[in-house]
């Protein structure tokens, strides 16, 4: 074991920022040529402009050991050390009372991207560091299994590097290409991300829109007819020089792309490419992901899309042909980066606080008190820095607040002011969605931790975007109001409607609503064998525009099995599908009149039906239209007794998205959908025997699991779900 003399100067309260402090940085560059991430995450934050009075060195492990005793801190980044080195360093820091920090902005603890010995070294450092610094809330939650003090310091750009006078004279290049030139930046590990775009790019060129992706940093072996590689000139690969070279050559490109595979490693990443592209005035297309969804405002500062060839084709074509769109997005992204994503003195304050060279607003508690403090859903560092201590009623600006103080404040004061405990949990929206919690007077976060999380409730539900005083009887992420009236514009799509008519006495009400589809369509009906003849006569007489196909089915799988098993081929022969049924819920008074409510939301009037069809026809990203939750359903969305069954279905579909909470879904199983959204479900080849024999079950069946699966299917197929409400409530 290495050891050094213990002549560390006496430790006391951390002085202010203008005192002289010394520190060491160890990065994967080994003290020689720092990686780009080392510049972005560490070195540019330690510049004199931001950290006056700080002296630091970027050195190798061996050099660090020699001078460690004279340091105030040592900051280790990513996979810089072997396991033996990490064990030695932890011990030496303890001997010399040197603050040890570990910084990592990717989850290198998973996969096989680095050697096993380095993974073990990272886990040792994560466990024994005085503070862990990372870049995203998602990664913070994962790393808290190793260390209680994990702080999120988001990626930002250095204005001097990206926007300052370019004193260097980089070599210029010019792309001799008369087509649209698209920039993509990444390392060799991002070749798989680029593969997401290739099919769409090839189709785009076949359609006559000439476009080529020019990739920087991935290597030569990715080239094809539509993808070319650009090599960084010798001597210009070091980060500040690379940025200088990129800035002077960015005028070669029309826009940029940032595809990202949906996997656990990528979900931990930050949206740094958005900042890079914005700083050089390039509009971008970004995969809709954890990384970019928090940064990019769709259609305002960039385009956010789901990862399908169809979606990428539409977005690429739109960006290629619409120069005004490119100009608008580029300008908005640049302003956003300039205003919100450049390093400033506040960032330096927070960073100095993490380094331990300044007494700031926050310090970790030695022992975390209670479930809230111990949970990854409360971020005390973020909480204290997001809400000014004076606003928190905690005293002056320089007050030292530990993590238990922050928790205590949130529970006693902050929650009542709708303060959020972390960037991934919304106090206000949780209470707005789950009104049972609000009516019971419970704290949103403690309810979530005690029961809501297990139930699959959403930590930050989407809010309503319609006026707050409209449709107070409806709950959910309502984004569109449907007109109520007699106007109807026929759709050119082939429409199929499935009616499961189990309760014959309720069919008249359904017929009245089906009459609002004022064009030819196919009506698929499933019913008990004894009711088929009577239904055929009634429906044929009452709905002359409907082409009727009625089948007798066994009472198994409720209203779901008939369309999933018996009618899937007929459904897939159409473009748009609507599912309704003669719903009769008898196990609770909460669901009284639920059928009337849902029928109204999906088939209220000719005008509302026409609007639904136009949304599905005209909006390429919309895949499913769901009615809002009945206001009395104050606990939705949640798993019910269906989590394991639902996750099993998702696994069969190779779904890699989030499974921590239940997505919004059409509760009650009334909805409109593009039929291509249903293909992953139909491809499972479910049979009637997969559904339970009817025994009056209230929950926990395959039918209930598929009801919730509808909230995931659009995303699997690359579409969005939209929640609509008719402007006029049901009588």
Secondary structure, 3 states (H helix, E strand, C coil): CCCCCCCCCCCCCCCCCCCCEEEEEECCCCCCCCCHHHHHHCHHHHCCCCCCCEEEEECCHHHHHHHHHHCCEEEEECCCCCHHHHHHHHHHHHHHCCEEEEECCCCCCCCCCCCHHHHHHHHHHHHHCCEEEECCHHHHHHHCCCCCCEEECCCCECHHHHCCCCCCCCCCCCCCCCCEEEEEECCHHHHHHHHHHHHHHHHHHHCCCCEEEEEECCCHHHCCCCEEEECCCCCCCCHHHHHHHHHHHHHHCCEEEECCCCCHHHHCCCCHHHHHHHHCCCCEEEECCHHHHCCCCECCCEEEECCCHHHHHHHHHHHHHCHHHHHHHHHHHHHHHHHHCECCHHHHHHHHHHHCCCCCCEECCCCCCHHHHHCCCCCHHHHHHHCCCCCCCCCCCCCCEEHHHHHHHHHHCHHHHCCCCECCECHHHHHHHCHHHHHCCCCHHHHHHHHHHHHCCCCCCCCCCCCCCCCCCEECCEEEEECCCCCCCCCCCCEEEEEECCCHHHHHHHHHHHCCCCCCEEEEEEECHHHHHHHHHHHHHHCCCEEEEEEECCCECHHHHHHHHHCHHHHHCCCEEEEEECCCCCCCHHHCCHHHHHHHHHHCCHHHHHHHHHHHHHCCCEEEEEECEECCCCCCCCCCCCHHHHHHHHHHCCCCCCCCCCCCCCCCCCEEEEHHHHHHHHCCCCCHHHCCECCCCCCCCHHHHHHHHHHHHHHHCCCEEEEEEECCCCC
